Amino acid sequence: MRKFINTVGSDWADNVVGSLWMIAAMAVFSIEDAFIKSAAQMLPIGEVLVLFGLGGMIIFAGKLRLKREPLFVIDVLSYPMIIRMVFEVVGRLFYVLAIAFIPLSAATVILQATPLVVVAGAVLIFGENVGWRRWIAIVVGLIGVIVIIQPGTESFSGLSLLAIIGMLGFAGRDLASRATPKSIDTSRLGFYGFLSILIAGSIYALWTGESFVVPEKEAFFVIFCAATTGVVAYSCLMIAMRTGEISAVTPFRYTRLIFGVMLGVFFFGEVVSFSMLVGAALIVLSGLFIGLSNKK
């Protein structure tokens, strides 16, 4: 027994710590989403992304400056970092579009399929052992997404696809984060992550031809709050993804569902449908099963 504990104790502790960091990240990310949705009602979406990305870059640059560390190291040009930034641009752009055009609660629920995609990716890319039971759970969770968006029915909205594309972008980002060189610490990852958001906003503004406006004080305050909470959430997420096994840590992203739905209902007056509850239940149960089941 002692030999068994010595063998798995370290991994178990890392998984617990990583899971706690993930829960904290999801709570703060939900608050960030609420601020961004509010900002999108005051400013053009491209401008929201640009200001949000710029704010996060300034904060992370300040952290690096205090630590007397450079913004640029050669590993920033590594393939994992480049891939990560591409997925970050896709994830951020389409998810912000989703929370701007569809209910926050609906976008948050769809986003909860991220850990299912990440776990599947961890098998294909990093060779983690998942087992057939977890594969079944992944399929059940993805069925939950289909239940939520209800394709082929009158309730289906093509705008839900924005959240799905955003979810896939975030899954790719998280997988790439695992492969980034250790020389790129959390603050540097955060800086380039927010640079990706600025790029995403610029691309969208150029594509739509929207003009930026001078923000009012309230809009500036909301963007500042979004950037601040985004930095905190981002830091927690990067620590979580670099602690413990991906297949054990990422299922705790489902806690964002609880926080996001509560904010959508209480602050934006959204109504949670029965199909959304059923789909959310399938996703959450799948995530819990993946996180708690043995890899057999």
Buried (B, 14 or more C-beta within 10 A) or exposed (E): EEEEEEEEEEEEEBBBBBBBBBBBBBBBBBBBBBBBBBBBEBBBBBBBBBBBBBBBBBBBBEBBEEEEEEBEBEBBEBEBBEBBBBBBBBBBBBBBBBBBBBBBBBBBBBBBBBBBBBBBBBBEBEEBEBBEBBBEBBEBBBBBBEBBBBEEEEEEEEBBBBBBBBBBBBBBBBBBBBBBEEEBBBBBBBBBBBBBBBBBBBBBBEEEEBEEEEBEEEBBEBBBBBBBBBBBBBBBBBBBBBBBBBBBBBBBBBBBBBBBBBBBBEEBEBEBBEBBBEBBEBBBBBBBBBBEBEEE
